[in-house]
Amino acid sequence: MYDFDELAAFADVMTSGSLTRSAQKLGLAKSTLSRRISQLEARLGQPLLRRQANRLIPTEAGLLFHNYCTELLAMAAHSQEALAELREEISGKVTLEVHGALARGWMAGVVDAFLTRYPKVELTLHTRESPPTKMHSNSVHIWLGPTHECGLNQERLGHLTRGLYANPSYLANAGYPQHPSELESHAWIDLLDSASSGLLFHHAHHDDFLFNAPRSRLRVDLTVLQIDAIAYGQGIGLLPHWVVEKREKHHPGDLVSCLHGWEPAPLPITMLYAYGHHSRRVNALLEFLREQVPAAWQTNHATANAE
C-alpha cells in the first residue's frame, strides 16, 4: 500500500526539481518533504531521485514509477469526486467561460445568483472572444456567434440581433449614412476583423446589400473595447442591440442606431459542454444557466425568423 502524501511529495518534486520550491508550494517543512520521499524510496527498495548540480533529477526507477504515481494520484482525486457526488449537497470546483459581450449585462448577476443557491461550489469565471476547441469535463462555455464542430455538445440558448451604432457627436461631424453603400466613407470600428469577409445586410423593404468593410482604423480584440471606441466617437461599428440596451441604462445617449432597418443575420448564443456523464455541480450549472436565459434572447430569435 502506498502513502498518498508520499506520492504527492514525489510527484511535485519531479515537476519542480527542488525540495525547497516543492516544500513552499505544499506548505511543508523541507525536512518533512525529504522524509516522505525517503520513506517512499524505502517502500520501493530503490532510489527515485538523485542530485545533479542544484537540481533533483529522477533515476531510471524514478522515471518509471512517476507514470504509475501520476495515475494513482489521478485515481484518488476521481474517487474523492465520485464520493462527493453521493452527498446531498452540491459542491466542488467548476469553470464557466463566457463571451465578453455577455459578461457585463448578464453574467455578473447570474454568477451571484448561482453562488447564492449553491454556497459549497467554487466557480472560476473566464471571459473569452474566441470559441473553445476542447474543454475539461467540469467546464461550461457560453459563446456568441457561429460555432463549428469541435467535439463538444452544443445547445442553442437564443439569438441576438445586431445593428450599426455610432456616437451622436461622430454622426454630427461625419454625417448620417442613408444606405449601407455610404459606410465606405466612414471610420469603421471592427472586432477581430469580424467584417473582413463582408457583411450581408437585410432590409424588409429593400434588396440585400453585401457590405465589404473598409480597413478598420481601430481593430480590437475585446467587445468592451469595441463598444467604448464607438461610444467615444471613433467611428461606426456593428453591435448586438441587446448589449447596447444594457449599456445605455448606465450611459444614456452614448450610442445611437444608424441605418435603422438594415441588419445582418442574428448571432446565435450557444452553450458548449463535454459529452457524457457530468458531475452534479456541472449539471446544476447547466440547468441554472438554462433558467437564466433572458426572454429577449428568445424574442430576438422569433423576430429574426419572422423577418
N, C-alpha and C positions, 0 to 999 in steps of 0.2 A: 504494500500500500504506500502511496506517495502522500507527502505532506504538501498541500496546495500552497502554503506560504513559501515553502522552499522552491516549488516550481515557479511561482510568480517572481521570486527573487532572481532565480537563474535566467528567466525569460527577459527580465528588464535589463540585467547586466549584459546579456547578449546584444541587446539593442544599443545600450549606451556605451559599452566598453569601459565603464568606470564604476567602481564601487561608490565613490563619492557622489556622482551625479544620480545614480540609482537610489542611494540612501536618501538623498534630498527629495527626490520625486515620490518615493514611497513613504516618506515620513518616518524613517527608521534610523537608528544609530548605525554607523558604518560597521561597528563590531557585530551588531545583530545580523546585518545583511551578510557579512562574511561567514558568520557561524551557520546561517541557514544553507548557504551554498556548500560549505564543508560537510554539513550533515547529509545533504543530497548526494554528494560525491561518495560519502561513506556507504550510503544505502546501495549505490550502484556499483561500488567497488572500483571506480575508475575516476581519474581527474577529468573535469569537464572544461576547465579554463586554465590558461597559463598567461603569465605576464610577458608582454613584449613591449619594450620601451616604456611609455607611460600609459599603455592600454592593455586591457584584458582581452585576449582572443581565445576562441574555442579550440579545444583539442579535436582530434578526429571523432572521439566519443561524444564530445560536446555538440559537434555539428549534427551527428546522427540523432542524438537524444533531443535536440532542440525541436525537431519536427514533431516528435511524439509529445513533447512538453506543450507545444502550442495547441495541439489537438485536445489534450487533456484539459487545458485551461478553457478552451472554447466550449467543450462539452459541459464543464462545470458551470459556465455562465449560462448556457442554454437550459440546463437543468434548473437553475435558480429562476430563470424566467418562466419556465413551464410550471414550477411550483407556485410562483406568484400569481399565475393565471387562475389557480384554484381558489384564491382568496376572493372574498366578496367584493373588496374594494378594487378599483381600477387604479393602478399605479405604474411607475416606471418612466423611462425616457422615450420621447417621441420627437421627431423632427418634422417641421412644416415649412415648406418653401412656397413663396407666393410671388407672382409677377409684381414688379414695382408699381404698376399703375393701380393695383388693387390694395396696396399696402396702407395708404393713408386713409381713404374714405371708408374702408370696410374691415380690414384685418385687425386693426387695433382693438376695436370693440369685440370682435369675435374671439380673439385670444383672451381678453379679460373675462368674458363670459364662460369660456371653456375651462379656464383655470379655476374659476369660482365653483363651477359644477364638479370638477374633479381635482380636489386640492392635493392629491397624492401624485399627480402626474407632473413630470418635469418636461417642459416644452422648450425646444430650441427653434427659433424662428429665423429664417433667412429670406432675403429678397433677391430676385434674380431677373435678368432681362433676356435670358436665352433658355430654350426648352431643355428639359432633362433628357439624358440618353439612358441612364440607368439609376436605380435608387436602392437604398437599403430597405429591408423589409419593414422597418419601423419609421418609414418616411412617407409623407404625402406632399404632393405638389399641385398648386393651382396655377394654371397657365392661361394667359390671354393671347389668343392668336392661333394661326393654323398649327396643327401638330402632324407628325409623321410617325410611322410605325417605329417604335423604339423598345419593344419587348415589355411594355407596361400596359396595365389596364387603363383605358381612357373613358371617363364618364363625363358626358356633357352636362354642364350646370346651367348654361344660358348663353346669351349673346349680348354684345354691346354695339349699338350703332355709333357711327362716327361722323364728324363734320369738320369743316375748316374754321379755325379760330385765329383771332389776332387781338391786339390791344387797340382800344379806340384811338389813342394818340398816333399809333402807327398808320391806321387807316386814314386818319385825317390828313396826314402828310403824303402817303403813298397813293391814296385813292381806294375806293371800294370796287373790287372786281365784280363784274356783272355776269361773267361766263368763265368756266374753268380755263379756257384758252388764254385768258388775261393773267393767269397766275405766273406765266413765264417772266413777266416784268416785275414780279415781287420777290422779296427776300424769302427764301424757303427754309424752314427750321425742321430738320429731319431727325428721326430717332433710329440710330443704327442703319442708316441708308435704307429704311424700310420702303421708300418710294422709288428707289433707284431703277427698278424694273418696270415702272409705270403703274399708274392708278386708274382704274376704270370707274368713272363717276356715273351714277344713275340719277335720273330725274323722272318724276311721274309724268311730266308733260313735254319732255324733250328727248332727243336721241341721246344714247350713251356717249360719253366722251372719254377717250383714253388720254390721260394727262401724263406726259413724260416730265417729271420734276427736274428743274434746273439743278445744277450743283448747289448743294446746301451751303450757305455761308457759315452755318454753325451746325455741326453734327455732334450729337451727344449720345451717351450710352445708358442714360437713366431717364425714365419717364418724367420724374420730378424735375430734372434739369431742362427737359424739353418744354414742359409746362411753364416753368419760371422764365425761360428765354422768350417765349411767346408773350407772356404777361408783361414782361419788361419792355416790349415793343421792338424786339429784334426782327420780327417778320411774321409770316403766316405759317401755320402748321396744322396737321391733322390730329385730332384728339377725340377720344370717346366722349359722347355727350354726358354720360353718367358721371365720369370723372370730373368734367368741367362743372357740372351742377354741384358736386360735393365741394369743390374748391371755392366756388362763388359764394357759398354760405359764409365763408370766413374772409374772403377777399372780393367783395362785390364790385363789379364794374371793370375788373382787370381783363376779362376776356369777353369778346362778343363774336357771334356767329357770322361767318362770311358765306356768301353764295348759298343762302338758305334753300334747301330742297335738293341740292347736289350732294350726294353721299356715295362713298364706295360701299362694298359689301360689309356687313357687320362682322365683328370679331368674335369667334366662339370662345367661351370660357370653359376650360376642361380641367377636371380633377384627375390626376395621374397617380397611380399607386401599383405596387407589385401584385402579381397574380398569386393565387394560392391562399393558404391559411394565414390569418392575421392575428396578432395579439389582441387582447381585449382593449387595450388602450388605443391601438390603431383603429379598431372597429368603432370605438367610442368617438374618436376624432372624425372619422369618415361620416358617421351618422350626424354628428353635431354640425359639420360643415354643410351637409345637405339641408339641415334645418335652417341654417343662417343665410341661405341664398336670397338676396333681395328680390322682391317682386318685380322691380324694374328690369332686372336681367331677363326675366321671362316675358315681360311686356314688350321689351325691345325686340325680342326674338319673334313674338307674334306679329308686331308691327312690320318687321322686316319681311316676314313671309307674306303678309298681306299686300305689301308693295310689289 
